């Protein structure tokens, strides 16, 4: 029944109109989506108050022409506004796509640079390890040479001690006194 009442009220308001000249303008009013109501659309009818029948007849066609011109103007403005909104939407979408492309490009370049940096760091770490190994090898080689030199010095010392002992034994056996007693005191 609630849906029948608005139809009846609308029918009654249209039935009260005597002529088309009485209607200044009829507009569709769309209710606010936040407001809850049973009606999806409502018609608003504005009535002209008749002052005199002569003015009414002469101004009737003029008012109707004005009303039609206003409707045409509103229609034109509505189309222009819809076009404007569409163009703005296109521009926004295009800008968003461009911004997305720029962000994607930036991220790919950053990833490329980070990959290059990691590669360089790995190369540096490898070179560092190679140089460390070379230095350790050099240190080991130096230690080996030092050990060889020590061994040679020890061997020479042992030979010289044996030679000195043999000479001393020979001098003892022959009873001969060496010409130089000590190497540091000899002249």
Secondary structure, 3 states (H helix, E strand, C coil): CHHHHHHHHHHHHHHCCCCHHHEEEEEEEECCCCCCCCCCEEEEEEECCCCCHHHHHHHHHHHHHHHHHHHHHHHHHHHHHHHHHHHHHHHHHHHHHHHHHHHHHHHHHHHHHHHHHHHHHHHHHHHHHHHHHHHHHHHHHHHHHHHHHHHHHHHHHHHHHHHHHHHHHHHHHHCCCCCCCCCCCCC
